[in-house]
Each structure stands twice: as structure tokens, then as C-alpha cells.
Amino acid sequence: MKTVYRKLIVISAAVSAVFGLQSCVGDLDTVPLNPYDKVPETAYGTDEAGYLQGLSKIYFHLISNDTKDLQVSDGGASELIRAYWSIQETTTDEAKCAWSNDAWVRALNTDTWTEAQNDATYAVYIRTLQGISYVNEFLRQTTDVKLDERGVDDGVKARVAQFRAEARFLRAFFYWMAIDAFGNVPFVTEDSPFGTGVYPEQGTRKELFDFCIEELEDLASPTSAMPAPRSNYPRADKGAVCGLLARMYLNAEVYTGTAMWQEAKDACEDIFDMGYGLCGNYADLFRGDNGENPEALKEFIFAAAYDAEQSQSYGGTTYLTLAAIAADDIQQMPVFEDEDGNPLEEETMVTFYPNGVNNGWAGIRIPYEFVQKYFSVKDADYGKGSYECDDARGQMFYIKGREESMDGALYQFTNGWSCLKFNNVPHDTEPLYWYAEAAAKAYSDIDYPLIRLGEIYLIYAEACFRLNDRDEALPYLQELSERAGVEGPAASYTENYLIEERARELYWEGHRRTDLIRFGKFHSGDFLWPYKGGESFGGQSFERYKNLFALPLTDLAANPTLKQNEGYPDNR
């Protein structure tokens, strides 16, 4: 966890009220009516600190558990990264959740959601539009005119210009999430009218896409105030800008109807010149000290930083560790040395969880069928908890005491494999006292990679495949294979290889639903997985319109100008 981000987390609480937002996003930008409340117009002064606080609120929004503006049953589940992960993973072959009593779980597990509001999709919608509103207000309050009125000096102005660039990137990131999940959402910028009685106009998916591309291309330009690549972790820089550009170009045909493969390839090549490199050990990318480990950091392009003492979120990597194991998945082993390597007078037993957390929620797991299909595991012994897998990326599953199949047991946590990809123990050594130390923490220290170089390699390979330039991408695919310890692809790699390699490299990182939609596999009957499209274990196709989720009924009721997505009833 970098000090600069810890500072952002700490000061964010002080400015939550400054960017207040009513629960209904029909009125996207509001200010308190109480004259004694602190509002953006009075929160900023002449020094840099106030503006950094405003920016910090926007970054913190990625990992916020604040539920003042959401009506959900579980505040932790409303965190943006956790909610987006849920709609991306549990709707696919990569993850299923055992919490049958949670309102959103059954619908997403079986792809049977309707227009009825569920906590996961609702949280993604509200959180993204909240984030956009925070950015818009920040940009309104940091114009040159406003800064001159306050008497801000040139040095602070230069820093504020950078903060504005970062905020614009974050707005594009929030919009990307919204258009990926919902397509046509309210389109508001800092120049839009706002206030009581003003209804934000709905933008088409293409209009929103074009706006984000224009913003990102401007931020990537040499004259932009965006920080240089690899200079601002975990905050955004030009590497993050190009990474999001590459991802949006990759999905351009889905979002707009027009493919942009050459643009995706070019954006990746820009990143290749920025000094990033693959982390030597795949597992280290997801360990408790990945925000400090130089090897992991050279691969990270943009991440959400978590800190057990400061961020204390029940979403993100806290969720991905605690929900991945059960409370009785406790291990005990003897320790003969203290943490400094000195012999102990007598053997000491240490109790720990296998991924270095302090409890287990028995929630999310990965279907055996996925593991077998993509990692060819063999010789699984559920009593000893051992199995064999040649691919290093497939060596992070926990099976002791598990049952192999979810057939007839979708809501039985011990049916299926536990995924310990995210591990709260630091990377460089594993004495058992480190497990005990990590397990004493109630929250995770693991930074969540939002964009990393491994993904960029795969975007490049897919773009080259579509452009019939496979040879250019082959060295990058070979690098990924070499790190995993498996044989690389042939020069004539296929679309199916790309689908499978993205599954192996990026599982549980929030990409799967979008990938399957892009490859035409999400809804179709020729690509099945357990419980796809209903309660049948064998799976079945479902309606194509579910490539998008329904707009929340509360927002439709609040904003009469909005149109529900095709296939879902309006119910107004």
C-alpha cells in the first residue's frame, strides 16, 4: 500500500459530505439546501490540500461501503468493485455463490434476472453514476475562472490541472463500467444543467463510447496534464489511459457496432513503449504486498489500493479472500522458530487460514468443470487436499474437504473448488507466523488490479488475430505461457485459444462476462456451463437481450425521460 494512496483514503472521509448526492440519480448533481452545510462552492481555497481532498473522494468511490445513497441489504455488497465483479463472474462459468438467501445471488448464478432490482446490478448502476457526478462537480469547481476568483497561485494551478486530468480519466472509467453493463445510461458532464426538476438526458451507448474515447485520447496526448506512465501508482497516469483505451477499442463492435481492431492494437503498442513488464511469478500479482512488490508493480497499470488498517472495505479483495473459504477451513502447523529465525524453546502450534485472512464466509467458489476445462487438473484427492496441474495459474485452488461437482448442490459451498488466487500473505517468504499475522487482520491488504500488462498482451493478441497479424502477437503470448510454465501457442492460434487463454490468465479479475459477450458465447446454446440460463446443471441458452442488464426501476420512476433496455418491461 503506497503512502500517497493511504493519505487519499484517510482524507476522503473528511470530504464525503462535500460531494453529497441524493439517493435518486434522476437528479444527478445536487447541493445541500442547508446554508450551514459545507458544499463544493465553499470547500476549496487557495492551497492544494482542498483540491487533493476532492480528488480523493473520487478515487475512494471505487472502494466505498457508504450506503447513505443506496437502499441495499448489505453495505459491503454495494462496493463498486465487488458489485461489478459479481455481475461479471457469477453470471458465467468462472464463479458461483452459495448465499441462496441474498437477493441478487440466485438471479445472477442462473442468468434468470428480470427487470426487478437486485442489489448487485443496482449497486453498479448507482455507484458509477455517483462517481460521474462527483467528477462533474470537481471539474466545475476547478476551472481557471474559479481558481482565479479564489486567488490560487500558478504552482497550485499546475497541480490542479493534473488532478482534473485524473478526474476525467476516472469519469471515463465509470462510464465504461456503466455502458458495459447497461448500455444506454444518463449522459451528464460538467457542462450539463443540474438541479431540482432537471432530468439528465439518456445517452446512447455509442454516444457515451465516443465521448469516452475523445476524453481518453485527449488525456493520452503529449500536451495532457496526465502524469507520465508508472509515475503515479496507484492513482491513474497515461498508462492507465492507454489501457482503458485498449479495452474500449477491444469491445468497440459490441458497444457501437463498428470494430476498432487497429486502434486496439495501436493502444497496446503505445503501452509496450512505457516500461511495463510481466511480473516473474504470477501468484505474486495477487499477494498481500502486491502494492509494494516491485515485480508486481511493473505489471500493474491501474489498481484499486486496499489497506487493512485504512480502507476497511468489505468489498474488493477482502471479499475475494474471505468469501472464498469457509470458517472451518483452518490449518494448524508447528513453528520451531520465531519471526527473526531464532529457535523456540518448544514447538508452537500456529492456526491459520490458507489464504491469510481471519475468517471464512463460505460464499464464492469456482466450478470444477471450469478448472478441468482450462487447466486439465488431475489426481484430485479431496481428503488430502491435493491435485496436479502443470499451469502455475491453476495451482491456487483449495479442495480439502470439498465435493467435486455442483450438480444438485449449487448452494452448498463445499461443492466446487475454492479459489485462493487472492492471498493476503506477503509474497517473498511464507513462515507460518506471517499467516498468523495476516489472519489477525479483519480486512485485506491486497491491491486489486484493474488494468495490468497481462491483459494488454491478450488484447494485442486478439486485435492481431482479427487483423491477420498473428505473428506480431506470438512473442507476447509466449511470454504468458513461459511464466505459467506451459507450452505456448502455435503461430496459427485460433479464436478458441484466445477464449481459453483469457480464462486462464484473467479468471476472477472481472472480465469474463464481457469476454463471452464479445465472442458471442454468453447467451448462446453452443457454449454451456453449469446452471447457465436456469436451474438445470447442464445449462441452456438464454435471451440475447440479457447481454445488458435492466435499468433500475427507481431511476425509471425518478426520470420519466429514460427508456428501459430492450427486452425488459418498463413497469411505469
C-alpha positions in Angstrom: 0.0 0.0 0.0 1.6 3.2 -1.1 1.6 6.1 1.3 0.1 8.5 -1.2 -2.9 6.4 -1.6 -3.2 5.8 2.2 -3.3 9.6 2.5 -6.1 9.7 0.0 -8.1 7.1 1.9 -7.7 8.9 5.2 -8.7 12.3 3.9 -11.6 11.0 1.9 -13.8 10.7 4.9 -13.4 14.4 5.6 -14.9 15.3 2.3 -17.8 12.8 1.9 -20.3 15.5 2.7 -18.8 17.9 0.2 -19.9 15.7 -2.7 -23.3 14.8 -1.3 -25.7 13.1 -3.6 -29.4 12.2 -3.1 -30.3 8.5 -3.4 -32.2 9.1 -6.6 -30.0 9.6 -9.6 -32.8 11.2 -11.6 -31.3 14.4 -10.3 -27.6 13.6 -10.8 -26.0 16.7 -9.4 -27.3 18.4 -6.3 -26.0 20.5 -3.4 -27.4 20.7 0.1 -30.1 23.2 0.8 -29.0 23.8 4.4 -26.8 27.0 4.3 -24.7 25.7 7.2 -23.7 22.5 5.3 -20.3 22.6 3.6 -20.7 22.5 -0.1 -18.2 22.4 -3.1 -18.6 26.2 -3.6 -17.2 26.8 -0.1 -14.9 23.8 0.4 -12.0 24.9 -1.8 -9.5 27.6 -1.1 -6.1 28.6 -2.3 -3.9 25.7 -1.2 -3.5 22.3 -2.8 -4.9 20.3 0.1 -8.6 21.0 -0.6 -8.3 20.0 -4.2 -6.5 16.8 -3.3 -9.3 16.0 -0.9 -11.8 16.5 -3.7 -9.9 14.1 -5.9 -9.5 11.6 -3.1 -13.3 11.3 -2.8 -13.5 10.2 -6.4 -10.8 7.6 -6.0 -12.2 6.3 -2.8 -15.6 5.9 -4.5 -14.2 2.7 -6.2 -14.0 1.0 -2.8 -16.6 2.8 -0.7 -19.1 1.0 1.5 -21.1 4.1 2.2 -24.8 3.4 1.8 -26.3 6.7 2.6 -27.4 7.0 -1.1 -28.3 3.3 -1.7 -31.1 1.2 -0.5 -29.4 -2.2 -0.2 -29.5 -5.1 2.3 -25.7 -5.4 2.6 -23.4 -2.3 2.6 -20.4 -4.4 1.8 -22.0 -5.9 -1.3 -22.7 -2.3 -2.6 -19.0 -1.5 -3.1 -18.4 -0.9 -6.8 -15.6 -3.3 -7.4 -17.4 -6.1 -5.5 -20.7 -5.5 -7.3 -19.1 -5.2 -10.7 -17.1 -8.4 -10.0 -20.4 -10.2 -9.1 -22.2 -9.3 -12.3 -19.1 -10.2 -14.4 -18.2 -13.5 -12.8 -21.2 -15.2 -11.1 -23.2 -14.9 -14.4 -20.6 -17.0 -16.1 -18.7 -20.3 -15.9 -16.0 -18.8 -13.6 -17.8 -18.4 -10.3 -20.9 -19.3 -8.4 -22.1 -18.0 -5.0 -23.6 -20.2 -2.3 -25.6 -17.5 -0.5 -29.0 -18.5 -1.5 -30.7 -16.0 0.8 -29.1 -13.0 -0.8 -31.5 -11.3 -3.1 -29.1 -11.0 -6.1 -27.4 -14.4 -5.9 -30.0 -16.8 -7.4 -30.7 -14.5 -10.4 -27.1 -14.0 -11.3 -26.0 -17.6 -10.7 -28.6 -18.9 -13.2 -28.8 -15.9 -15.6 -32.5 -15.6 -14.7 -32.7 -11.9 -13.7 -35.6 -9.8 -14.8 -36.2 -6.0 -14.6 -36.7 -6.5 -10.8 -34.0 -4.6 -9.0 -31.3 -6.7 -7.3 -28.5 -5.4 -5.1 -25.6 -6.2 -7.4 -26.8 -4.6 -10.6 -28.4 -1.7 -8.7 -25.1 -1.0 -6.9 -23.1 -0.9 -10.2 -25.6 1.5 -11.7 -25.8 3.8 -8.7 -22.1 3.8 -7.9 -21.0 4.5 -11.5 -23.4 7.4 -11.9 -22.5 8.7 -8.4 -18.8 8.7 -9.4 -19.6 10.6 -12.6 -21.5 13.2 -10.6 -18.5 13.6 -8.2 -16.2 14.2 -11.2 -18.5 16.7 -12.8 -18.8 18.7 -9.6 -15.0 18.6 -9.1 -14.4 19.8 -12.6 -16.9 22.7 -12.1 -15.1 23.8 -9.0 -11.6 23.7 -10.6 -11.9 25.7 -13.7 -9.4 28.5 -14.3 -12.2 31.0 -13.6 -12.9 29.5 -10.2 -9.2 29.2 -9.3 -8.6 32.9 -10.3 -11.6 34.0 -8.3 -10.1 32.3 -5.2 -6.6 33.7 -5.8 -4.9 30.3 -6.4 -1.2 30.7 -7.4 0.3 29.2 -10.5 2.0 26.3 -8.7 -1.2 25.1 -7.2 -2.9 25.6 -10.6 -0.5 23.3 -12.2 -1.2 20.6 -9.6 -4.9 21.1 -10.0 -4.6 20.6 -13.8 -3.1 17.2 -13.1 -6.0 16.4 -10.6 -8.5 17.4 -13.3 -6.9 15.1 -15.8 -7.1 12.2 -13.3 -10.7 13.0 -12.5 -11.6 12.9 -16.2 -10.0 9.5 -16.5 -12.0 8.3 -13.6 -15.2 9.6 -15.2 -14.4 7.7 -18.4 -13.7 4.6 -16.3 -17.1 4.9 -14.5 -18.8 5.5 -17.9 -17.1 2.4 -19.3 -18.5 0.3 -16.5 -22.0 1.7 -17.0 -22.1 1.3 -20.8 -20.6 -2.2 -20.5 -23.4 -3.3 -18.0 -26.3 -1.2 -19.0 -25.6 0.3 -22.5 -27.7 3.5 -22.5 -27.5 5.5 -19.3 -27.9 9.1 -18.3 -25.2 11.3 -20.0 -24.0 14.2 -17.9 -20.9 16.2 -18.0 -19.7 19.3 -16.0 -21.4 21.4 -18.6 -24.8 19.8 -18.2 -27.6 21.7 -16.4 -28.5 20.3 -13.0 -30.7 21.0 -10.1 -34.3 20.3 -8.9 -36.6 19.4 -11.8 -33.7 18.8 -14.3 -33.8 15.3 -15.8 -30.5 14.0 -17.3 -30.8 13.0 -20.9 -30.2 9.4 -21.7 -27.1 8.9 -23.9 -26.9 6.0 -26.4 -24.2 3.5 -25.9 -22.4 4.8 -29.0 -22.6 8.5 -27.8 -21.2 7.5 -24.5 -18.5 5.4 -26.1 -17.5 8.3 -28.4 -17.3 10.7 -25.5 -15.1 8.4 -23.5 -12.8 7.8 -26.5 -12.4 11.5 -27.2 -11.7 12.2 -23.5 -9.1 9.4 -23.3 -7.4 10.3 -26.5 -7.0 13.9 -25.3 -5.6 12.6 -21.9 -3.1 10.4 -23.8 -1.8 13.3 -25.9 1.7 14.7 -25.2 0.2 18.0 -24.0 -2.1 16.4 -21.4 -1.5 17.1 -17.7 -1.9 13.4 -17.0 1.1 12.1 -15.2 3.7 10.1 -17.0 3.4 6.3 -17.1 4.5 4.4 -14.0 4.8 7.6 -12.0 1.5 7.8 -10.0 0.6 4.4 -8.6 -2.0 3.5 -7.6 -3.6 6.7 -9.0 -4.1 6.9 -12.7 -1.5 8.0 -15.3 -1.0 7.9 -19.0 -0.5 4.1 -18.9 -4.0 3.7 -17.3 -5.4 6.0 -20.0 -4.0 3.9 -22.8 -5.0 0.7 -21.0 -8.6 1.8 -20.8 -8.5 2.9 -24.5 -7.2 -0.6 -25.5 -10.1 -2.2 -23.5 -12.7 0.0 -25.0 -11.4 -0.4 -28.6 -11.4 -4.2 -28.0 -15.1 -4.1 -27.3 -16.0 -1.4 -29.8 -18.0 -3.7 -32.0 -20.2 -4.7 -29.1 -20.6 -1.2 -27.9 -21.1 0.6 -31.2 -21.5 -2.0 -34.0 -18.2 -1.0 -35.6 -14.9 -2.9 -34.8 -11.8 -0.9 -34.0 -9.1 -3.6 -34.0 -6.4 -1.4 -35.4 -7.0 1.2 -32.8 -6.8 -1.5 -30.1 -3.5 -2.8 -31.5 -2.1 0.7 -31.6 -3.1 1.5 -28.0 -1.4 -1.7 -26.8 1.8 -0.8 -28.7 1.8 2.6 -27.0 1.8 0.7 -23.7 4.6 -1.6 -24.8 6.8 1.6 -25.0 6.0 2.7 -21.5 8.4 0.5 -19.5 5.9 -2.1 -18.1 6.9 -5.7 -17.8 5.4 -9.0 -16.7 5.8 -10.0 -13.0 8.1 -13.0 -12.9 5.8 -15.0 -10.6 2.1 -14.9 -11.5 0.9 -15.6 -7.9 2.8 -12.5 -6.6 0.4 -10.3 -8.5 -2.3 -11.1 -6.0 -0.5 -11.3 -2.7 -0.9 -9.0 0.4 2.1 -6.9 -0.5 1.5 -6.5 -4.2 1.3 -2.7 -3.9 4.9 -2.6 -2.6 6.4 -5.5 -4.5 8.5 -4.0 -7.4 7.9 -7.1 -9.6 4.1 -6.9 -9.3 4.2 -3.1 -9.7 5.9 -3.3 -13.0 2.9 -5.2 -14.4 0.2 -3.1 -12.8 -1.2 -0.3 -15.0 -4.1 0.8 -12.8 -5.3 -0.7 -9.5 -7.6 -0.1 -6.6 -5.5 0.0 -3.4 -6.7 -1.7 -0.3 -5.2 -1.4 3.2 -6.3 -3.5 6.2 -5.9 -0.5 8.6 -7.2 2.3 6.4 -9.6 1.3 3.6 -11.6 -1.4 5.6 -13.9 -2.3 2.8 -16.0 -5.5 2.8 -15.7 -5.4 -1.0 -12.8 -5.9 -3.3 -10.1 -8.2 -2.2 -11.5 -8.6 1.3 -14.5 -10.1 -0.3 -12.4 -12.2 -2.7 -10.4 -13.7 0.2 -13.0 -14.1 3.0 -15.8 -15.2 0.8 -13.6 -17.8 -0.9 -13.1 -20.0 2.1 -15.3 -21.4 5.0 -14.9 -20.6 8.7 -13.7 -24.2 9.3 -11.0 -24.2 6.7 -8.5 -23.8 9.4 -5.0 -25.2 9.2 -2.6 -26.0 12.1 1.1 -26.5 11.7 4.1 -26.4 14.1 6.5 -23.5 14.3 10.1 -24.0 15.6 11.5 -20.5 15.0 10.3 -17.0 15.9 9.9 -14.3 13.2 13.6 -13.5 13.4 14.7 -17.0 12.8 15.7 -17.8 16.4 14.9 -21.3 17.7 11.9 -21.6 20.1 12.3 -23.5 23.3 9.4 -25.6 22.5 7.2 -26.3 19.5 4.4 -23.8 19.0 1.3 -24.6 17.0 0.0 -21.8 14.7 -3.5 -21.7 13.5 -4.1 -20.0 10.1 -6.4 -19.8 7.1 -4.9 -21.0 3.8 -5.1 -17.5 2.1 -4.1 -15.5 5.2 -7.3 -14.0 6.3 -9.1 -14.1 9.7 -12.3 -15.9 8.9 -14.3 -17.5 6.1 -17.7 -16.5 4.7 -18.4 -19.7 2.6 -19.6 -17.8 -0.4 -17.9 -17.8 -3.8 -16.2 -20.7 -5.5 -15.2 -21.9 -8.9 -16.9 -24.8 -10.7 -14.8 -27.9 -11.1 -15.8 -28.0 -14.8 -14.1 -24.7 -15.4 -10.9 -25.8 -13.7 -10.8 -29.1 -15.6 -11.6 -27.5 -19.0 -8.9 -24.8 -18.8 -6.2 -26.3 -16.5 -6.5 -30.0 -17.1 -6.2 -30.8 -13.4 -5.7 -34.5 -12.4 -5.3 -36.8 -9.4 -7.5 -34.7 -7.2 -7.6 -36.0 -3.6 -10.3 -34.2 -1.6 -9.2 -35.8 1.6 -5.6 -34.7 1.5 -6.5 -31.5 -0.4 -4.0 -32.2 -3.3 -4.2 -32.2 -7.1 -1.8 -31.9 -10.0 -1.7 -29.1 -12.5 1.1 -28.1 -14.8 0.0 -24.5 -15.3 1.1 -22.2 -12.5 -2.1 -20.2 -12.8 -4.1 -23.3 -11.9 -2.2 -24.1 -8.7 -4.1 -21.7 -6.5 -7.2 -23.8 -5.7 -8.2 -25.3 -2.4 -10.0 -28.6 -2.4 -9.6 -30.2 1.0 -13.0 -31.4 2.3 -14.7 -30.4 -1.0 -17.0 -32.2 -3.3 -16.2 -32.1 -6.9 -19.5 -31.3 -8.6 -22.1 -28.7 -8.0 -24.8 -30.9 -9.6 -27.8 -30.6 -7.4 -25.8 -28.5 -4.9 -25.5 -25.0 -6.3 -25.9 -23.5 -2.9 -23.7 -25.9 -1.0 -20.4 -24.1 -0.5 -18.3 -27.3 -0.2 -19.4 -28.4 -3.7 -16.9 -26.9 -6.2 -13.3 -25.7 -5.8 -12.2 -22.8 -3.6 -10.2 -20.2 -5.4 -7.3 -18.8 -3.4 -5.9 -16.6 -6.2 -6.1 -13.6 -3.9 -3.8 -14.3 -0.9 -3.3 -11.8 2.0 0.2 -13.2 2.9 3.2 -11.2 1.5 5.0 -12.8 -1.4 8.6 -13.0 -0.5 8.6 -15.7 2.2 5.9 -17.8 3.9 6.9 -18.6 7.5 3.8 -19.6 9.4 3.9 -16.5 11.6 3.2 -14.4 8.6 0.0 -16.4 8.1 -0.9 -15.7 11.7 -0.1 -12.0 11.3 -2.2 -11.7 8.2 -5.0 -13.7 9.7 -5.2 -11.3 12.6 -6.4 -8.6 10.2 -10.1 -8.1 9.5 -9.5 -6.7 6.0 -7.3 -7.3 3.0 -4.0 -5.6 2.1 -4.2 -6.9 -1.5 -4.5 -4.2 -4.2 -7.0 -5.2 -6.9 -5.6 -5.0 -10.4 -8.0 -3.1 -12.6 -5.7 -3.0 -15.7 -2.4 -4.9 -16.0 0.0 -5.8 -18.7 -1.1 -9.4 -19.0 -4.5 -8.2 -20.1 -2.8 -5.9 -22.6 -0.9 -8.8 -24.1 -4.2 -10.6 -24.7 -5.9 -7.6 -26.1 -3.0 -7.2 -28.5 -3.2 -10.9 -29.5 -6.9 -10.6 -30.2 -6.5 -7.5 -32.3 -3.7 -9.1 -34.2 -5.8 -12.2 -34.8 -8.7 -10.1 -36.2 -6.2 -8.1 -38.4 -4.5 -11.3 -39.6 -1.2 -10.3 -37.9 -0.8 -13.3 -35.6 3.0 -13.4 -35.9 3.3 -10.0 -34.3 1.4 -11.1 -31.1 3.1 -14.5 -30.8 6.0 -13.4 -28.7 3.7 -11.8 -26.1 1.6 -15.0 -25.9 4.8 -17.0 -25.5 5.8 -14.8 -22.5 2.5 -15.5 -20.8 2.9 -19.2 -21.4 6.5 -19.2 -20.2 5.5 -17.6 -17.0 2.8 -20.2 -16.5 5.2 -23.0 -17.2 3.3 -24.4 -20.1 3.8 -24.8 -23.9 2.9 -21.7 -25.9 0.5 -21.4 -28.8 1.3 -22.2 -32.4 1.6 -19.4 -34.9 -1.8 -20.2 -36.2 -3.6 -19.7 -32.9 -7.4 -19.7 -33.0 -10.2 -17.7 -31.6 -10.9 -20.6 -29.3 -7.3 -20.3 -28.0 -7.9 -16.7 -27.2 -11.1 -17.5 -25.3 -9.3 -20.2 -23.3 -6.2 -18.2 -22.6 -8.1 -15.2 -21.3 -9.9 -17.7 -19.0 -6.6 -19.0 -17.7 -4.8 -15.6 -17.4 -7.7 -13.4 -16.1 -10.0 -15.6 -14.2 -11.7 -13.9 -11.2 -10.4 -10.5 -12.3 -13.8 -9.3 -13.5 -13.6 -9.8 -17.3 -15.5 -13.0 -18.1 -19.0 -11.8 -18.9 -17.7 -9.1 -21.2 -15.4 -11.6 -22.9 -18.1 -14.1 -23.5 -20.4 -11.4 -25.0 -17.7 -10.2 -27.3 -17.1 -13.8 -28.6 -20.8 -14.5 -29.0 -20.8 -17.1 -26.3 -22.6 -15.5 -23.3 -26.2 -16.3 -24.2 -25.8 -18.9 -26.9 -26.6 -22.7 -26.6 -23.3 -23.8 -28.1 -21.3 -22.7 -25.1 -22.7 -24.1 -21.9 -21.7 -24.2 -18.2 -23.3 -25.4 -15.0 -26.6 -23.7 -14.3 -26.3 -21.4 -17.3 -29.7 -20.0 -18.1 -31.7 -21.8 -15.4 -31.8 -24.4 -12.6 -30.6 -27.2 -14.9 -27.0 -28.3 -14.1 -26.3 -28.9 -17.8 -27.1 -25.4 -18.8 -29.1 -23.9 -21.6 -29.2 -20.8 -23.8 -31.0 -17.6 -22.6 -32.3 -14.5 -24.3 -29.8 -12.3 -26.1 -31.2 -9.1 -24.6 -29.6 -10.1 -21.3 -26.3 -9.0 -22.7 -27.4 -5.8 -21.0 -28.9 -5.5 -17.5 -32.1 -3.6 -16.9 -32.0 0.0 -15.7 -33.1 0.2 -12.1 -36.9 0.7 -11.6 -36.2 3.5 -9.1 -34.3 5.6 -11.7 -37.0 5.0 -14.3 -39.6 6.2 -11.8 -37.5 9.3 -10.9 -36.6 10.2 -14.5 -39.5 10.0 -17.0 -37.2 10.6 -19.9 -35.4 7.3 -19.5 -36.2 4.4 -21.7 -35.8 0.8 -20.4 -33.4 -1.5 -22.2 -34.9 -3.7 -24.9 -36.4 -7.0 -23.6 -37.3 -5.7 -20.1 -40.7 -4.3 -19.3 -40.9 -0.7 -18.2 -43.4 -1.1 -15.4 -44.1 2.6 -15.0 
